[in-house]
Amino acid sequence: MPRYFIELAYCGTNYSGFQIQKNASTIQEKIEQALKTIIKQEINLTGSSRTDAGVHAHQNFFHFDIEQKVNQQIIYNLNAILPNDIAIKKIHLVTPNAHCRFHATSREYQYHIYQQKNPFLQNQAWFYPYPLNINILNQAATIIASQNNFSTFSKKHTQVNNFNCTIFKSQWAQNNNIITYTVEANRFLRGMVRGLVSTMLLVGINKITLQQFQNIINSHNCSNANFSAPAQGLFLINVKYPSDLFL
C-alpha cells in the first residue's frame, strides 16, 4: 500500500500538542478531520515527534497509508478547510516502510527570547528582561554539545530506554531584540530543549557558574535542572530524513 509523508507547519498556541489526545484539540485531530472530509474515509496518522501544548513548528511530519492515489490538489483542498494556524506544505510519496518518526536522522529546534516588551511577540517568544551574557551562554552551549547523557534534562516519568542523545549543533545568537538558542540532535527527550534553555539562562544571568552548570549535567538528576521556559518560545525548525525514502 502506498505511504505518504505530510509536511506541515503550525502555530501551536491554540492546541494541546501535536499528537491526538482525548478531550483536547490537537494538530493531529484537525488534520485527520480534514483528511476524512476530503478523502471520505478514516485516516490514522503517525507523527514524527511530539510537541507540547503551545509549541510551534516550521516543519513537522505525519505519515499515512492509503490505497487511492494522492495528488497535489489535496494540499489546496486541505488548506482550504484547515484552521489558519495550520498549513500543509507538501505531501511526499515515500517508500512503503518509511517511518516519519523512526527514520528521522535529526531534528532542529529554536527557542526565542525577547528582552523589551513587545505585544506582537508574546505568543512567539519568552519575555526575559534580564541582562544576559551571550558569550557565557555560548560557552554553556558548547558544554552541551560535548555531552551524551541528558537524563538531567528529561522530565520525570519519561518512558525511554536510555537518555543518550547526539548533539550536532548547540549555539546562541542575538539579532536585535531577539535572542535565539538553536539545537540539533538525533533525538530529544521530554522537556529537554526547555530544560536546556532555562538552565543555561541561569548561567547567562550569572546566577550559577559554568562549573556549577557542568555539575548539574553530571548529576543526572532532573530535579537539579530548571524547566521554567514556557512553551510559546519553542519552535521545531526541521526534521531531516535520508533522501532515498522519498520517491
Short mmCIF file of the C-alpha atoms (twelve columns), coordinates in Angstrom:
data_MODEL
# 
_entry.id   MODEL 
# 
loop_
_atom_site.group_PDB 
_atom_site.id 
_atom_site.type_symbol 
_atom_site.label_atom_id 
_atom_site.label_alt_id 
_atom_site.label_comp_id 
_atom_site.label_asym_id 
_atom_site.label_seq_id 
_atom_site.Cartn_x 
_atom_site.Cartn_y 
_atom_site.Cartn_z 
_atom_site.pdbx_PDB_model_num 
ATOM 1   C CA . MET A 1   0.000   0.000  0.000  1 
ATOM 2   C CA . PRO A 2   1.412   3.445  -0.893 1 
ATOM 3   C CA . ARG A 3   2.689   5.537  2.003  1 
ATOM 4   C CA . TYR A 4   2.781   9.330  2.150  1 
ATOM 5   C CA . PHE A 5   4.507   11.885 4.353  1 
ATOM 6   C CA . ILE A 6   2.529   15.046 5.121  1 
ATOM 7   C CA . GLU A 7   4.838   18.027 5.654  1 
ATOM 8   C CA . LEU A 8   3.212   20.824 7.651  1 
ATOM 9   C CA . ALA A 9   3.749   23.979 9.699  1 
ATOM 10  C CA . TYR A 10  1.649   25.261 12.551 1 
ATOM 11  C CA . CYS A 11  1.269   27.776 15.342 1 
ATOM 12  C CA . GLY A 12  0.674   25.747 18.487 1 
ATOM 13  C CA . THR A 13  -0.920  28.459 20.628 1 
ATOM 14  C CA . ASN A 14  -4.472  27.131 20.355 1 
ATOM 15  C CA . TYR A 15  -3.643  23.422 20.639 1 
ATOM 16  C CA . SER A 16  -2.874  20.899 23.363 1 
ATOM 17  C CA . GLY A 17  0.066   19.499 21.427 1 
ATOM 18  C CA . PHE A 18  0.879   17.712 18.167 1 
ATOM 19  C CA . GLN A 19  -0.392  14.180 18.709 1 
ATOM 20  C CA . ILE A 20  -4.009  13.261 19.300 1 
ATOM 21  C CA . GLN A 21  -5.390  13.296 22.860 1 
ATOM 22  C CA . LYS A 22  -8.730  12.561 24.421 1 
ATOM 23  C CA . ASN A 23  -10.922 15.603 25.050 1 
ATOM 24  C CA . ALA A 24  -8.310  18.062 23.732 1 
ATOM 25  C CA . SER A 25  -7.764  19.896 20.465 1 
ATOM 26  C CA . THR A 26  -4.515  18.866 18.738 1 
ATOM 27  C CA . ILE A 27  -2.817  19.289 15.367 1 
ATOM 28  C CA . GLN A 28  -3.312  15.597 14.527 1 
ATOM 29  C CA . GLU A 29  -7.027  15.786 15.291 1 
ATOM 30  C CA . LYS A 30  -7.544  18.742 12.944 1 
ATOM 31  C CA . ILE A 31  -5.671  17.103 10.069 1 
ATOM 32  C CA . GLU A 32  -7.380  13.730 10.468 1 
ATOM 33  C CA . GLN A 33  -10.752 15.504 10.396 1 
ATOM 34  C CA . ALA A 34  -9.743  17.434 7.263  1 
ATOM 35  C CA . LEU A 35  -8.485  14.268 5.524  1 
ATOM 36  C CA . LYS A 36  -11.730 12.460 6.314  1 
ATOM 37  C CA . THR A 37  -13.678 15.341 4.752  1 
ATOM 38  C CA . ILE A 38  -11.558 15.331 1.582  1 
ATOM 39  C CA . ILE A 39  -10.820 11.610 1.116  1 
ATOM 40  C CA . LYS A 40  -14.129 10.319 2.541  1 
ATOM 41  C CA . GLN A 41  -12.510 7.715  4.800  1 
ATOM 42  C CA . GLU A 42  -10.862 7.446  8.198  1 
ATOM 43  C CA . ILE A 43  -7.130  8.134  8.102  1 
ATOM 44  C CA . ASN A 44  -4.897  7.254  11.046 1 
ATOM 45  C CA . LEU A 45  -1.820  9.458  11.106 1 
ATOM 46  C CA . THR A 46  1.554   8.660  12.673 1 
ATOM 47  C CA . GLY A 47  3.544   11.670 13.889 1 
ATOM 48  C CA . SER A 48  7.271   12.266 13.622 1 
ATOM 49  C CA . SER A 49  7.591   13.646 17.138 1 
ATOM 50  C CA . ARG A 50  5.553   15.024 19.981 1 
ATOM 51  C CA . THR A 51  5.407   18.739 20.670 1 
ATOM 52  C CA . ASP A 52  3.805   20.075 23.827 1 
ATOM 53  C CA . ALA A 53  0.841   22.403 24.095 1 
ATOM 54  C CA . GLY A 54  1.738   25.829 22.757 1 
ATOM 55  C CA . VAL A 55  4.871   24.728 20.868 1 
ATOM 56  C CA . HIS A 56  5.142   25.754 17.194 1 
ATOM 57  C CA . ALA A 57  6.680   24.128 14.104 1 
ATOM 58  C CA . HIS A 58  8.067   25.458 10.836 1 
ATOM 59  C CA . GLN A 59  8.283   21.846 9.688  1 
ATOM 60  C CA . ASN A 60  6.884   18.617 11.061 1 
ATOM 61  C CA . PHE A 61  5.617   15.389 9.523  1 
ATOM 62  C CA . PHE A 62  2.906   12.756 9.659  1 
ATOM 63  C CA . HIS A 63  2.717   9.593  7.583  1 
ATOM 64  C CA . PHE A 64  -0.270  7.553  6.448  1 
ATOM 65  C CA . ASP A 65  -1.135  4.684  4.115  1 
ATOM 66  C CA . ILE A 66  -3.905  4.758  1.526  1 
ATOM 67  C CA . GLU A 67  -4.838  2.661  -1.500 1 
ATOM 68  C CA . GLN A 68  -6.015  5.507  -3.706 1 
ATOM 69  C CA . LYS A 69  -3.538  7.787  -5.433 1 
ATOM 70  C CA . VAL A 70  -2.986  11.117 -3.708 1 
ATOM 71  C CA . ASN A 71  -2.300  14.073 -5.993 1 
ATOM 72  C CA . GLN A 72  -1.085  17.531 -5.076 1 
ATOM 73  C CA . GLN A 73  -4.566  19.043 -5.430 1 
ATOM 74  C CA . ILE A 74  -5.254  17.642 -1.990 1 
ATOM 75  C CA . ILE A 75  -2.844  20.229 -0.499 1 
ATOM 76  C CA . TYR A 76  -5.050  23.078 -1.730 1 
ATOM 77  C CA . ASN A 77  -8.206  21.295 -0.553 1 
ATOM 78  C CA . LEU A 78  -6.819  20.563 2.908  1 
ATOM 79  C CA . ASN A 79  -5.530  24.094 3.408  1 
ATOM 80  C CA . ALA A 80  -8.920  25.471 2.375  1 
ATOM 81  C CA . ILE A 81  -10.654 23.779 5.320  1 
ATOM 82  C CA . LEU A 82  -7.907  23.673 7.940  1 
ATOM 83  C CA . PRO A 83  -7.684  26.492 10.522 1 
ATOM 84  C CA . ASN A 84  -5.440  29.399 9.569  1 
ATOM 85  C CA . ASP A 85  -2.832  28.362 12.136 1 
ATOM 86  C CA . ILE A 86  -2.127  25.031 10.390 1 
ATOM 87  C CA . ALA A 87  -0.671  24.804 6.862  1 
ATOM 88  C CA . ILE A 88  0.083   21.757 4.710  1 
ATOM 89  C CA . LYS A 89  3.324   22.445 2.831  1 
ATOM 90  C CA . LYS A 90  3.845   19.251 0.801  1 
ATOM 91  C CA . ILE A 91  2.706   15.648 0.523  1 
ATOM 92  C CA . HIS A 92  5.509   13.227 -0.354 1 
ATOM 93  C CA . LEU A 93  5.200   9.711  -1.755 1 
ATOM 94  C CA . VAL A 94  7.723   7.621  0.184  1 
ATOM 95  C CA . THR A 95  8.931   4.034  0.335  1 
ATOM 96  C CA . PRO A 96  6.375   1.621  1.883  1 
ATOM 97  C CA . ASN A 97  8.470   1.089  5.038  1 
ATOM 98  C CA . ALA A 98  9.329   4.766  5.603  1 
ATOM 99  C CA . HIS A 99  8.508   5.856  9.142  1 
ATOM 100 C CA . CYS A 100 8.360   9.578  9.872  1 
ATOM 101 C CA . ARG A 101 9.452   9.076  13.478 1 
ATOM 102 C CA . PHE A 102 11.960  6.234  13.421 1 
ATOM 103 C CA . HIS A 103 13.698  7.168  10.151 1 
ATOM 104 C CA . ALA A 104 14.349  10.790 11.122 1 
ATOM 105 C CA . THR A 105 18.113  11.367 11.325 1 
ATOM 106 C CA . SER A 106 17.908  14.653 13.208 1 
ATOM 107 C CA . ARG A 107 15.562  17.356 14.473 1 
ATOM 108 C CA . GLU A 108 16.397  21.019 14.925 1 
ATOM 109 C CA . TYR A 109 14.725  23.309 17.457 1 
ATOM 110 C CA . GLN A 110 14.991  27.008 18.170 1 
ATOM 111 C CA . TYR A 111 13.992  28.821 21.327 1 
ATOM 112 C CA . HIS A 112 13.348  32.580 21.106 1 
ATOM 113 C CA . ILE A 113 13.699  35.154 23.876 1 
ATOM 114 C CA . TYR A 114 12.929  38.875 23.755 1 
ATOM 115 C CA . GLN A 115 14.076  41.469 26.276 1 
ATOM 116 C CA . GLN A 116 11.990  44.535 25.512 1 
ATOM 117 C CA . LYS A 117 8.232   44.312 25.973 1 
ATOM 118 C CA . ASN A 118 6.567   43.642 22.625 1 
ATOM 119 C CA . PRO A 119 2.889   42.637 22.342 1 
ATOM 120 C CA . PHE A 120 3.500   41.036 18.941 1 
ATOM 121 C CA . LEU A 121 5.975   38.521 20.347 1 
ATOM 122 C CA . GLN A 122 4.076   37.324 23.404 1 
ATOM 123 C CA . ASN A 123 2.908   34.095 21.712 1 
ATOM 124 C CA . GLN A 124 6.162   33.537 19.790 1 
ATOM 125 C CA . ALA A 125 8.901   34.047 22.376 1 
ATOM 126 C CA . TRP A 126 9.657   34.322 26.106 1 
ATOM 127 C CA . PHE A 127 9.839   37.809 27.614 1 
ATOM 128 C CA . TYR A 128 13.031  37.654 29.675 1 
ATOM 129 C CA . PRO A 129 14.018  41.226 30.665 1 
ATOM 130 C CA . TYR A 130 17.265  40.425 32.463 1 
ATOM 131 C CA . PRO A 131 20.819  41.274 31.338 1 
ATOM 132 C CA . LEU A 132 22.334  38.268 29.577 1 
ATOM 133 C CA . ASN A 133 25.929  37.467 28.727 1 
ATOM 134 C CA . ILE A 134 25.802  35.893 25.245 1 
ATOM 135 C CA . ASN A 135 29.450  34.824 25.384 1 
ATOM 136 C CA . ILE A 136 28.860  32.876 28.609 1 
ATOM 137 C CA . LEU A 137 25.668  31.390 27.146 1 
ATOM 138 C CA . ASN A 138 27.640  30.115 24.159 1 
ATOM 139 C CA . GLN A 139 30.226  28.597 26.474 1 
ATOM 140 C CA . ALA A 140 27.381  26.731 28.171 1 
ATOM 141 C CA . ALA A 141 26.034  25.713 24.746 1 
ATOM 142 C CA . THR A 142 29.463  24.317 23.850 1 
ATOM 143 C CA . ILE A 143 29.384  22.216 27.016 1 
ATOM 144 C CA . ILE A 144 26.004  20.851 25.914 1 
ATOM 145 C CA . ALA A 145 27.444  19.860 22.532 1 
ATOM 146 C CA . SER A 146 30.072  17.705 24.239 1 
ATOM 147 C CA . GLN A 147 27.579  15.685 26.317 1 
ATOM 148 C CA . ASN A 148 25.839  12.379 25.578 1 
ATOM 149 C CA . ASN A 149 23.722  11.607 28.648 1 
ATOM 150 C CA . PHE A 150 20.853  14.098 29.045 1 
ATOM 151 C CA . SER A 151 18.942  12.489 31.890 1 
ATOM 152 C CA . THR A 152 19.266  15.777 33.797 1 
ATOM 153 C CA . PHE A 153 17.139  17.492 31.153 1 
ATOM 154 C CA . SER A 154 14.440  14.842 30.812 1 
ATOM 155 C CA . LYS A 155 11.259  15.370 32.804 1 
ATOM 156 C CA . LYS A 156 10.217  12.706 35.289 1 
ATOM 157 C CA . HIS A 157 8.183   9.653  34.246 1 
ATOM 158 C CA . THR A 158 9.632   9.664  30.714 1 
ATOM 159 C CA . GLN A 159 9.394   6.160  29.230 1 
ATOM 160 C CA . VAL A 160 12.610  5.756  27.243 1 
ATOM 161 C CA . ASN A 161 15.245  3.022  27.054 1 
ATOM 162 C CA . ASN A 162 18.115  5.444  27.560 1 
ATOM 163 C CA . PHE A 163 18.909  9.145  27.894 1 
ATOM 164 C CA . ASN A 164 21.664  9.311  25.275 1 
ATOM 165 C CA . CYS A 165 21.450  11.992 22.579 1 
ATOM 166 C CA . THR A 166 23.995  13.100 19.998 1 
ATOM 167 C CA . ILE A 167 24.107  16.879 19.647 1 
ATOM 168 C CA . PHE A 168 25.039  18.188 16.184 1 
ATOM 169 C CA . LYS A 169 24.545  21.908 16.855 1 
ATOM 170 C CA . SER A 170 24.204  23.995 20.020 1 
ATOM 171 C CA . GLN A 171 24.548  27.767 19.884 1 
ATOM 172 C CA . TRP A 172 23.103  31.109 20.975 1 
ATOM 173 C CA . ALA A 173 22.770  34.157 18.723 1 
ATOM 174 C CA . GLN A 174 21.381  37.665 19.122 1 
ATOM 175 C CA . ASN A 175 19.574  39.577 16.383 1 
ATOM 176 C CA . ASN A 176 18.479  42.989 17.650 1 
ATOM 177 C CA . ASN A 177 15.934  42.322 20.406 1 
ATOM 178 C CA . ILE A 178 15.649  38.562 19.764 1 
ATOM 179 C CA . ILE A 179 17.999  36.062 21.395 1 
ATOM 180 C CA . THR A 180 17.781  32.558 19.927 1 
ATOM 181 C CA . TYR A 181 19.085  29.197 21.045 1 
ATOM 182 C CA . THR A 182 19.460  26.638 18.232 1 
ATOM 183 C CA . VAL A 183 19.970  22.952 18.951 1 
ATOM 184 C CA . GLU A 184 20.026  19.985 16.573 1 
ATOM 185 C CA . ALA A 185 20.274  16.359 17.688 1 
ATOM 186 C CA . ASN A 186 19.493  12.838 16.596 1 
ATOM 187 C CA . ARG A 187 16.767  12.704 19.277 1 
ATOM 188 C CA . PHE A 188 15.293  14.742 22.108 1 
ATOM 189 C CA . LEU A 189 13.862  13.760 25.474 1 
ATOM 190 C CA . ARG A 190 10.632  15.023 27.014 1 
ATOM 191 C CA . GLY A 191 11.094  18.653 28.067 1 
ATOM 192 C CA . MET A 192 14.747  18.606 27.039 1 
ATOM 193 C CA . VAL A 193 15.023  21.816 24.995 1 
ATOM 194 C CA . ARG A 194 13.105  23.922 27.504 1 
ATOM 195 C CA . GLY A 195 15.213  22.429 30.299 1 
ATOM 196 C CA . LEU A 196 18.427  23.267 28.466 1 
ATOM 197 C CA . VAL A 197 17.282  26.839 27.803 1 
ATOM 198 C CA . SER A 198 16.063  27.540 31.344 1 
ATOM 199 C CA . THR A 199 19.180  26.120 32.984 1 
ATOM 200 C CA . MET A 200 21.622  27.851 30.633 1 
ATOM 201 C CA . LEU A 201 19.884  31.159 31.285 1 
ATOM 202 C CA . LEU A 202 20.894  30.811 34.941 1 
ATOM 203 C CA . VAL A 203 24.470  30.878 33.658 1 
ATOM 204 C CA . GLY A 204 23.677  33.822 31.380 1 
ATOM 205 C CA . ILE A 205 22.433  35.957 34.296 1 
ATOM 206 C CA . ASN A 206 25.390  34.878 36.474 1 
ATOM 207 C CA . LYS A 207 23.208  33.037 38.945 1 
ATOM 208 C CA . ILE A 208 25.320  29.885 38.539 1 
ATOM 209 C CA . THR A 209 28.816  29.360 37.149 1 
ATOM 210 C CA . LEU A 210 29.840  27.239 34.195 1 
ATOM 211 C CA . GLN A 211 31.302  24.709 36.626 1 
ATOM 212 C CA . GLN A 212 28.010  24.551 38.529 1 
ATOM 213 C CA . PHE A 213 26.235  24.082 35.194 1 
ATOM 214 C CA . GLN A 214 28.555  21.158 34.416 1 
ATOM 215 C CA . ASN A 215 27.862  19.728 37.865 1 
ATOM 216 C CA . ILE A 216 24.114  19.908 37.200 1 
ATOM 217 C CA . ILE A 217 24.604  17.934 33.984 1 
ATOM 218 C CA . ASN A 218 26.806  15.374 35.730 1 
ATOM 219 C CA . SER A 219 24.230  14.856 38.497 1 
ATOM 220 C CA . HIS A 220 21.872  13.041 36.065 1 
ATOM 221 C CA . ASN A 221 19.054  14.331 38.262 1 
ATOM 222 C CA . CYS A 222 16.285  16.368 36.639 1 
ATOM 223 C CA . SER A 223 15.468  17.969 39.992 1 
ATOM 224 C CA . ASN A 224 18.669  19.990 39.602 1 
ATOM 225 C CA . ALA A 225 17.659  21.429 36.213 1 
ATOM 226 C CA . ASN A 226 15.301  24.328 35.576 1 
ATOM 227 C CA . PHE A 227 12.282  23.758 33.305 1 
ATOM 228 C CA . SER A 228 10.601  27.159 33.615 1 
ATOM 229 C CA . ALA A 229 10.919  28.197 29.942 1 
ATOM 230 C CA . PRO A 230 7.337   28.492 28.611 1 
ATOM 231 C CA . ALA A 231 6.149   26.652 25.528 1 
ATOM 232 C CA . GLN A 232 5.493   29.654 23.289 1 
ATOM 233 C CA . GLY A 233 9.183   30.349 22.688 1 
ATOM 234 C CA . LEU A 234 9.885   26.898 21.240 1 
ATOM 235 C CA . PHE A 235 9.840   26.084 17.516 1 
ATOM 236 C CA . LEU A 236 10.562  22.803 15.742 1 
ATOM 237 C CA . ILE A 237 12.512  24.089 12.727 1 
ATOM 238 C CA . ASN A 238 13.035  20.960 10.652 1 
ATOM 239 C CA . VAL A 239 13.137  17.178 10.636 1 
ATOM 240 C CA . LYS A 240 15.745  15.503 8.418  1 
ATOM 241 C CA . TYR A 241 15.440  12.142 6.639  1 
ATOM 242 C CA . PRO A 242 17.583  10.047 4.282  1 
ATOM 243 C CA . SER A 243 16.859  11.217 0.735  1 
ATOM 244 C CA . ASP A 244 16.230  7.666  -0.516 1 
ATOM 245 C CA . LEU A 245 12.966  7.492  1.476  1 
ATOM 246 C CA . PHE A 246 11.336  9.903  -0.961 1 
ATOM 247 C CA . LEU A 247 10.095  8.592  -4.298 1 
# 
